[in-house]
Amino acid sequence: MEEVLIPIVVVPTIFFAFYMIVRTISDNNLRRKLIDKGLLDENARLLFEKHYTDFVPNSLKWGMVLIALGSAILIGQLVPRSYQAETTVSGMFILGGLALVAYYFLATKAQRKIDEN
């Protein structure tokens, strides 16, 4: 059964990923060309331009969450076998939530700093 499902799932997934990458690149190139030639009004220009200084890095959030989840799994392996599953799952939720709360405070602090400048 698995030999049949793997090609049915993997091949369309690869083609869809390739399509999305090509589409994103071509859309961005088109937007850049329109902005550079001045064919868009100011409102549309603000929508298409990304101000990277206004965003706190999203990779920081996911790095914190993944480190927290990995730590929870590691801690779950250290507890006795009878409590291992419950400890691992609850630790993943607790530490993942704490990572998101910590990210919120870091992001608001960074956003305030950006707004001051």
Chimera marker file (.cmm) of the C-alpha trace (Angstrom):
<marker_set name="trace">
<marker id="1" x="0.000" y="0.000" z="0.000" r="1" g="1" b="0" radius="0.5"/>
<marker id="2" x="2.817" y="2.422" z="0.815" r="1" g="1" b="0" radius="0.5"/>
<marker id="3" x="4.529" y="1.787" z="-2.518" r="1" g="1" b="0" radius="0.5"/>
<marker id="4" x="1.400" y="3.077" z="-4.258" r="1" g="1" b="0" radius="0.5"/>
<marker id="5" x="0.846" y="6.142" z="-2.071" r="1" g="1" b="0" radius="0.5"/>
<marker id="6" x="4.381" y="7.500" z="-2.176" r="1" g="1" b="0" radius="0.5"/>
<marker id="7" x="4.387" y="8.381" z="-5.919" r="1" g="1" b="0" radius="0.5"/>
<marker id="8" x="0.837" y="9.707" z="-5.679" r="1" g="1" b="0" radius="0.5"/>
<marker id="9" x="1.792" y="12.123" z="-2.887" r="1" g="1" b="0" radius="0.5"/>
<marker id="10" x="5.436" y="12.950" z="-3.588" r="1" g="1" b="0" radius="0.5"/>
<marker id="11" x="5.282" y="13.759" z="-7.314" r="1" g="1" b="0" radius="0.5"/>
<marker id="12" x="2.426" y="16.318" z="-7.081" r="1" g="1" b="0" radius="0.5"/>
<marker id="13" x="4.054" y="17.862" z="-4.008" r="1" g="1" b="0" radius="0.5"/>
<marker id="14" x="7.329" y="18.376" z="-5.860" r="1" g="1" b="0" radius="0.5"/>
<marker id="15" x="5.574" y="19.892" z="-8.874" r="1" g="1" b="0" radius="0.5"/>
<marker id="16" x="3.470" y="22.183" z="-6.663" r="1" g="1" b="0" radius="0.5"/>
<marker id="17" x="6.552" y="23.369" z="-4.771" r="1" g="1" b="0" radius="0.5"/>
<marker id="18" x="8.359" y="24.054" z="-8.047" r="1" g="1" b="0" radius="0.5"/>
<marker id="19" x="5.315" y="25.948" z="-9.369" r="1" g="1" b="0" radius="0.5"/>
<marker id="20" x="5.092" y="28.103" z="-6.235" r="1" g="1" b="0" radius="0.5"/>
<marker id="21" x="8.788" y="28.976" z="-6.353" r="1" g="1" b="0" radius="0.5"/>
<marker id="22" x="8.643" y="29.987" z="-10.027" r="1" g="1" b="0" radius="0.5"/>
<marker id="23" x="5.429" y="31.949" z="-9.479" r="1" g="1" b="0" radius="0.5"/>
<marker id="24" x="6.823" y="33.847" z="-6.503" r="1" g="1" b="0" radius="0.5"/>
<marker id="25" x="9.998" y="34.778" z="-8.340" r="1" g="1" b="0" radius="0.5"/>
<marker id="26" x="8.150" y="35.935" z="-11.449" r="1" g="1" b="0" radius="0.5"/>
<marker id="27" x="5.598" y="37.951" z="-9.435" r="1" g="1" b="0" radius="0.5"/>
<marker id="28" x="8.367" y="39.702" z="-7.541" r="1" g="1" b="0" radius="0.5"/>
<marker id="29" x="10.242" y="40.489" z="-10.753" r="1" g="1" b="0" radius="0.5"/>
<marker id="30" x="7.089" y="41.932" z="-12.307" r="1" g="1" b="0" radius="0.5"/>
<marker id="31" x="6.358" y="44.072" z="-9.259" r="1" g="1" b="0" radius="0.5"/>
<marker id="32" x="9.922" y="45.391" z="-9.169" r="1" g="1" b="0" radius="0.5"/>
<marker id="33" x="9.796" y="46.320" z="-12.859" r="1" g="1" b="0" radius="0.5"/>
<marker id="34" x="6.463" y="48.132" z="-12.417" r="1" g="1" b="0" radius="0.5"/>
<marker id="35" x="7.774" y="50.031" z="-9.396" r="1" g="1" b="0" radius="0.5"/>
<marker id="36" x="11.043" y="50.962" z="-11.129" r="1" g="1" b="0" radius="0.5"/>
<marker id="37" x="9.233" y="52.283" z="-14.212" r="1" g="1" b="0" radius="0.5"/>
<marker id="38" x="6.828" y="54.277" z="-12.067" r="1" g="1" b="0" radius="0.5"/>
<marker id="39" x="3.705" y="52.682" z="-13.493" r="1" g="1" b="0" radius="0.5"/>
<marker id="40" x="2.142" y="52.318" z="-10.055" r="1" g="1" b="0" radius="0.5"/>
<marker id="41" x="0.734" y="55.061" z="-7.903" r="1" g="1" b="0" radius="0.5"/>
<marker id="42" x="2.087" y="55.682" z="-4.409" r="1" g="1" b="0" radius="0.5"/>
<marker id="43" x="-0.546" y="53.576" z="-2.614" r="1" g="1" b="0" radius="0.5"/>
<marker id="44" x="0.179" y="50.495" z="-4.696" r="1" g="1" b="0" radius="0.5"/>
<marker id="45" x="3.893" y="51.063" z="-4.329" r="1" g="1" b="0" radius="0.5"/>
<marker id="46" x="3.579" y="50.971" z="-0.541" r="1" g="1" b="0" radius="0.5"/>
<marker id="47" x="1.661" y="47.698" z="-0.766" r="1" g="1" b="0" radius="0.5"/>
<marker id="48" x="4.260" y="46.002" z="-2.942" r="1" g="1" b="0" radius="0.5"/>
<marker id="49" x="7.411" y="47.270" z="-1.283" r="1" g="1" b="0" radius="0.5"/>
<marker id="50" x="8.527" y="45.404" z="1.768" r="1" g="1" b="0" radius="0.5"/>
<marker id="51" x="10.218" y="47.389" z="4.465" r="1" g="1" b="0" radius="0.5"/>
<marker id="52" x="12.445" y="44.832" z="6.099" r="1" g="1" b="0" radius="0.5"/>
<marker id="53" x="13.342" y="47.211" z="8.904" r="1" g="1" b="0" radius="0.5"/>
<marker id="54" x="9.696" y="47.185" z="10.030" r="1" g="1" b="0" radius="0.5"/>
<marker id="55" x="9.614" y="43.449" z="10.657" r="1" g="1" b="0" radius="0.5"/>
<marker id="56" x="11.217" y="41.574" z="13.494" r="1" g="1" b="0" radius="0.5"/>
<marker id="57" x="12.852" y="38.458" z="12.019" r="1" g="1" b="0" radius="0.5"/>
<marker id="58" x="10.373" y="35.626" z="11.704" r="1" g="1" b="0" radius="0.5"/>
<marker id="59" x="13.210" y="33.106" z="11.780" r="1" g="1" b="0" radius="0.5"/>
<marker id="60" x="13.923" y="34.157" z="15.362" r="1" g="1" b="0" radius="0.5"/>
<marker id="61" x="10.432" y="33.051" z="16.386" r="1" g="1" b="0" radius="0.5"/>
<marker id="62" x="10.690" y="29.680" z="14.703" r="1" g="1" b="0" radius="0.5"/>
<marker id="63" x="14.197" y="29.131" z="16.007" r="1" g="1" b="0" radius="0.5"/>
<marker id="64" x="13.012" y="29.751" z="19.548" r="1" g="1" b="0" radius="0.5"/>
<marker id="65" x="10.015" y="27.451" z="19.120" r="1" g="1" b="0" radius="0.5"/>
<marker id="66" x="12.071" y="24.623" z="17.615" r="1" g="1" b="0" radius="0.5"/>
<marker id="67" x="14.710" y="24.873" z="20.340" r="1" g="1" b="0" radius="0.5"/>
<marker id="68" x="11.937" y="24.721" z="22.942" r="1" g="1" b="0" radius="0.5"/>
<marker id="69" x="10.356" y="21.682" z="21.290" r="1" g="1" b="0" radius="0.5"/>
<marker id="70" x="13.700" y="19.927" z="21.036" r="1" g="1" b="0" radius="0.5"/>
<marker id="71" x="14.378" y="20.664" z="24.696" r="1" g="1" b="0" radius="0.5"/>
<marker id="72" x="10.988" y="19.231" z="25.649" r="1" g="1" b="0" radius="0.5"/>
<marker id="73" x="11.690" y="16.040" z="23.728" r="1" g="1" b="0" radius="0.5"/>
<marker id="74" x="15.096" y="15.751" z="25.387" r="1" g="1" b="0" radius="0.5"/>
<marker id="75" x="13.581" y="16.277" z="28.842" r="1" g="1" b="0" radius="0.5"/>
<marker id="76" x="10.863" y="13.747" z="28.014" r="1" g="1" b="0" radius="0.5"/>
<marker id="77" x="13.521" y="11.127" z="27.316" r="1" g="1" b="0" radius="0.5"/>
<marker id="78" x="15.073" y="11.661" z="30.744" r="1" g="1" b="0" radius="0.5"/>
<marker id="79" x="11.942" y="10.941" z="32.821" r="1" g="1" b="0" radius="0.5"/>
<marker id="80" x="10.823" y="7.436" z="33.809" r="1" g="1" b="0" radius="0.5"/>
<marker id="81" x="9.219" y="5.356" z="31.072" r="1" g="1" b="0" radius="0.5"/>
<marker id="82" x="5.755" y="5.390" z="32.683" r="1" g="1" b="0" radius="0.5"/>
<marker id="83" x="5.469" y="9.199" z="32.414" r="1" g="1" b="0" radius="0.5"/>
<marker id="84" x="7.481" y="9.659" z="29.235" r="1" g="1" b="0" radius="0.5"/>
<marker id="85" x="4.699" y="10.299" z="26.699" r="1" g="1" b="0" radius="0.5"/>
<marker id="86" x="2.737" y="12.683" z="28.906" r="1" g="1" b="0" radius="0.5"/>
<marker id="87" x="5.842" y="14.598" z="29.937" r="1" g="1" b="0" radius="0.5"/>
<marker id="88" x="7.060" y="14.963" z="26.360" r="1" g="1" b="0" radius="0.5"/>
<marker id="89" x="3.754" y="16.221" z="24.963" r="1" g="1" b="0" radius="0.5"/>
<marker id="90" x="2.992" y="18.577" z="27.829" r="1" g="1" b="0" radius="0.5"/>
<marker id="91" x="6.572" y="19.861" z="27.807" r="1" g="1" b="0" radius="0.5"/>
<marker id="92" x="6.317" y="20.580" z="24.096" r="1" g="1" b="0" radius="0.5"/>
<marker id="93" x="3.185" y="22.675" z="24.608" r="1" g="1" b="0" radius="0.5"/>
<marker id="94" x="4.522" y="24.481" z="27.682" r="1" g="1" b="0" radius="0.5"/>
<marker id="95" x="7.994" y="25.245" z="26.326" r="1" g="1" b="0" radius="0.5"/>
<marker id="96" x="6.645" y="26.106" z="22.870" r="1" g="1" b="0" radius="0.5"/>
<marker id="97" x="4.183" y="28.533" z="24.438" r="1" g="1" b="0" radius="0.5"/>
<marker id="98" x="6.885" y="30.081" z="26.596" r="1" g="1" b="0" radius="0.5"/>
<marker id="99" x="9.061" y="30.529" z="23.510" r="1" g="1" b="0" radius="0.5"/>
<marker id="100" x="6.232" y="32.356" z="21.733" r="1" g="1" b="0" radius="0.5"/>
<marker id="101" x="5.623" y="34.594" z="24.762" r="1" g="1" b="0" radius="0.5"/>
<marker id="102" x="9.338" y="35.394" z="24.968" r="1" g="1" b="0" radius="0.5"/>
<marker id="103" x="9.339" y="36.169" z="21.234" r="1" g="1" b="0" radius="0.5"/>
<marker id="104" x="6.380" y="38.510" z="21.717" r="1" g="1" b="0" radius="0.5"/>
<marker id="105" x="8.296" y="40.539" z="24.285" r="1" g="1" b="0" radius="0.5"/>
<marker id="106" x="11.432" y="40.620" z="22.141" r="1" g="1" b="0" radius="0.5"/>
<marker id="107" x="9.431" y="41.619" z="19.043" r="1" g="1" b="0" radius="0.5"/>
<marker id="108" x="7.543" y="44.437" z="20.790" r="1" g="1" b="0" radius="0.5"/>
<marker id="109" x="10.800" y="45.765" z="22.226" r="1" g="1" b="0" radius="0.5"/>
<marker id="110" x="12.439" y="45.677" z="18.791" r="1" g="1" b="0" radius="0.5"/>
<marker id="111" x="9.381" y="47.261" z="17.159" r="1" g="1" b="0" radius="0.5"/>
<marker id="112" x="9.415" y="50.119" z="19.688" r="1" g="1" b="0" radius="0.5"/>
<marker id="113" x="13.075" y="50.681" z="18.920" r="1" g="1" b="0" radius="0.5"/>
<marker id="114" x="12.316" y="50.794" z="15.197" r="1" g="1" b="0" radius="0.5"/>
<marker id="115" x="9.382" y="53.167" z="15.724" r="1" g="1" b="0" radius="0.5"/>
<marker id="116" x="11.572" y="55.554" z="17.723" r="1" g="1" b="0" radius="0.5"/>
<marker id="117" x="14.009" y="55.843" z="14.818" r="1" g="1" b="0" radius="0.5"/>
<link id1="1" id2="2" r="1" g="1" b="0" radius="0.2"/>
<link id1="2" id2="3" r="1" g="1" b="0" radius="0.2"/>
<link id1="3" id2="4" r="1" g="1" b="0" radius="0.2"/>
<link id1="4" id2="5" r="1" g="1" b="0" radius="0.2"/>
<link id1="5" id2="6" r="1" g="1" b="0" radius="0.2"/>
<link id1="6" id2="7" r="1" g="1" b="0" radius="0.2"/>
<link id1="7" id2="8" r="1" g="1" b="0" radius="0.2"/>
<link id1="8" id2="9" r="1" g="1" b="0" radius="0.2"/>
<link id1="9" id2="10" r="1" g="1" b="0" radius="0.2"/>
<link id1="10" id2="11" r="1" g="1" b="0" radius="0.2"/>
<link id1="11" id2="12" r="1" g="1" b="0" radius="0.2"/>
<link id1="12" id2="13" r="1" g="1" b="0" radius="0.2"/>
<link id1="13" id2="14" r="1" g="1" b="0" radius="0.2"/>
<link id1="14" id2="15" r="1" g="1" b="0" radius="0.2"/>
<link id1="15" id2="16" r="1" g="1" b="0" radius="0.2"/>
<link id1="16" id2="17" r="1" g="1" b="0" radius="0.2"/>
<link id1="17" id2="18" r="1" g="1" b="0" radius="0.2"/>
<link id1="18" id2="19" r="1" g="1" b="0" radius="0.2"/>
<link id1="19" id2="20" r="1" g="1" b="0" radius="0.2"/>
<link id1="20" id2="21" r="1" g="1" b="0" radius="0.2"/>
<link id1="21" id2="22" r="1" g="1" b="0" radius="0.2"/>
<link id1="22" id2="23" r="1" g="1" b="0" radius="0.2"/>
<link id1="23" id2="24" r="1" g="1" b="0" radius="0.2"/>
<link id1="24" id2="25" r="1" g="1" b="0" radius="0.2"/>
<link id1="25" id2="26" r="1" g="1" b="0" radius="0.2"/>
<link id1="26" id2="27" r="1" g="1" b="0" radius="0.2"/>
<link id1="27" id2="28" r="1" g="1" b="0" radius="0.2"/>
<link id1="28" id2="29" r="1" g="1" b="0" radius="0.2"/>
<link id1="29" id2="30" r="1" g="1" b="0" radius="0.2"/>
<link id1="30" id2="31" r="1" g="1" b="0" radius="0.2"/>
<link id1="31" id2="32" r="1" g="1" b="0" radius="0.2"/>
<link id1="32" id2="33" r="1" g="1" b="0" radius="0.2"/>
<link id1="33" id2="34" r="1" g="1" b="0" radius="0.2"/>
<link id1="34" id2="35" r="1" g="1" b="0" radius="0.2"/>
<link id1="35" id2="36" r="1" g="1" b="0" radius="0.2"/>
<link id1="36" id2="37" r="1" g="1" b="0" radius="0.2"/>
<link id1="37" id2="38" r="1" g="1" b="0" radius="0.2"/>
<link id1="38" id2="39" r="1" g="1" b="0" radius="0.2"/>
<link id1="39" id2="40" r="1" g="1" b="0" radius="0.2"/>
<link id1="40" id2="41" r="1" g="1" b="0" radius="0.2"/>
<link id1="41" id2="42" r="1" g="1" b="0" radius="0.2"/>
<link id1="42" id2="43" r="1" g="1" b="0" radius="0.2"/>
<link id1="43" id2="44" r="1" g="1" b="0" radius="0.2"/>
<link id1="44" id2="45" r="1" g="1" b="0" radius="0.2"/>
<link id1="45" id2="46" r="1" g="1" b="0" radius="0.2"/>
<link id1="46" id2="47" r="1" g="1" b="0" radius="0.2"/>
<link id1="47" id2="48" r="1" g="1" b="0" radius="0.2"/>
<link id1="48" id2="49" r="1" g="1" b="0" radius="0.2"/>
<link id1="49" id2="50" r="1" g="1" b="0" radius="0.2"/>
<link id1="50" id2="51" r="1" g="1" b="0" radius="0.2"/>
<link id1="51" id2="52" r="1" g="1" b="0" radius="0.2"/>
<link id1="52" id2="53" r="1" g="1" b="0" radius="0.2"/>
<link id1="53" id2="54" r="1" g="1" b="0" radius="0.2"/>
<link id1="54" id2="55" r="1" g="1" b="0" radius="0.2"/>
<link id1="55" id2="56" r="1" g="1" b="0" radius="0.2"/>
<link id1="56" id2="57" r="1" g="1" b="0" radius="0.2"/>
<link id1="57" id2="58" r="1" g="1" b="0" radius="0.2"/>
<link id1="58" id2="59" r="1" g="1" b="0" radius="0.2"/>
<link id1="59" id2="60" r="1" g="1" b="0" radius="0.2"/>
<link id1="60" id2="61" r="1" g="1" b="0" radius="0.2"/>
<link id1="61" id2="62" r="1" g="1" b="0" radius="0.2"/>
<link id1="62" id2="63" r="1" g="1" b="0" radius="0.2"/>
<link id1="63" id2="64" r="1" g="1" b="0" radius="0.2"/>
<link id1="64" id2="65" r="1" g="1" b="0" radius="0.2"/>
<link id1="65" id2="66" r="1" g="1" b="0" radius="0.2"/>
<link id1="66" id2="67" r="1" g="1" b="0" radius="0.2"/>
<link id1="67" id2="68" r="1" g="1" b="0" radius="0.2"/>
<link id1="68" id2="69" r="1" g="1" b="0" radius="0.2"/>
<link id1="69" id2="70" r="1" g="1" b="0" radius="0.2"/>
<link id1="70" id2="71" r="1" g="1" b="0" radius="0.2"/>
<link id1="71" id2="72" r="1" g="1" b="0" radius="0.2"/>
<link id1="72" id2="73" r="1" g="1" b="0" radius="0.2"/>
<link id1="73" id2="74" r="1" g="1" b="0" radius="0.2"/>
<link id1="74" id2="75" r="1" g="1" b="0" radius="0.2"/>
<link id1="75" id2="76" r="1" g="1" b="0" radius="0.2"/>
<link id1="76" id2="77" r="1" g="1" b="0" radius="0.2"/>
<link id1="77" id2="78" r="1" g="1" b="0" radius="0.2"/>
<link id1="78" id2="79" r="1" g="1" b="0" radius="0.2"/>
<link id1="79" id2="80" r="1" g="1" b="0" radius="0.2"/>
<link id1="80" id2="81" r="1" g="1" b="0" radius="0.2"/>
<link id1="81" id2="82" r="1" g="1" b="0" radius="0.2"/>
<link id1="82" id2="83" r="1" g="1" b="0" radius="0.2"/>
<link id1="83" id2="84" r="1" g="1" b="0" radius="0.2"/>
<link id1="84" id2="85" r="1" g="1" b="0" radius="0.2"/>
<link id1="85" id2="86" r="1" g="1" b="0" radius="0.2"/>
<link id1="86" id2="87" r="1" g="1" b="0" radius="0.2"/>
<link id1="87" id2="88" r="1" g="1" b="0" radius="0.2"/>
<link id1="88" id2="89" r="1" g="1" b="0" radius="0.2"/>
<link id1="89" id2="90" r="1" g="1" b="0" radius="0.2"/>
<link id1="90" id2="91" r="1" g="1" b="0" radius="0.2"/>
<link id1="91" id2="92" r="1" g="1" b="0" radius="0.2"/>
<link id1="92" id2="93" r="1" g="1" b="0" radius="0.2"/>
<link id1="93" id2="94" r="1" g="1" b="0" radius="0.2"/>
<link id1="94" id2="95" r="1" g="1" b="0" radius="0.2"/>
<link id1="95" id2="96" r="1" g="1" b="0" radius="0.2"/>
<link id1="96" id2="97" r="1" g="1" b="0" radius="0.2"/>
<link id1="97" id2="98" r="1" g="1" b="0" radius="0.2"/>
<link id1="98" id2="99" r="1" g="1" b="0" radius="0.2"/>
<link id1="99" id2="100" r="1" g="1" b="0" radius="0.2"/>
<link id1="100" id2="101" r="1" g="1" b="0" radius="0.2"/>
<link id1="101" id2="102" r="1" g="1" b="0" radius="0.2"/>
<link id1="102" id2="103" r="1" g="1" b="0" radius="0.2"/>
<link id1="103" id2="104" r="1" g="1" b="0" radius="0.2"/>
<link id1="104" id2="105" r="1" g="1" b="0" radius="0.2"/>
<link id1="105" id2="106" r="1" g="1" b="0" radius="0.2"/>
<link id1="106" id2="107" r="1" g="1" b="0" radius="0.2"/>
<link id1="107" id2="108" r="1" g="1" b="0" radius="0.2"/>
<link id1="108" id2="109" r="1" g="1" b="0" radius="0.2"/>
<link id1="109" id2="110" r="1" g="1" b="0" radius="0.2"/>
<link id1="110" id2="111" r="1" g="1" b="0" radius="0.2"/>
<link id1="111" id2="112" r="1" g="1" b="0" radius="0.2"/>
<link id1="112" id2="113" r="1" g="1" b="0" radius="0.2"/>
<link id1="113" id2="114" r="1" g="1" b="0" radius="0.2"/>
<link id1="114" id2="115" r="1" g="1" b="0" radius="0.2"/>
<link id1="115" id2="116" r="1" g="1" b="0" radius="0.2"/>
<link id1="116" id2="117" r="1" g="1" b="0" radius="0.2"/>
</marker_set>
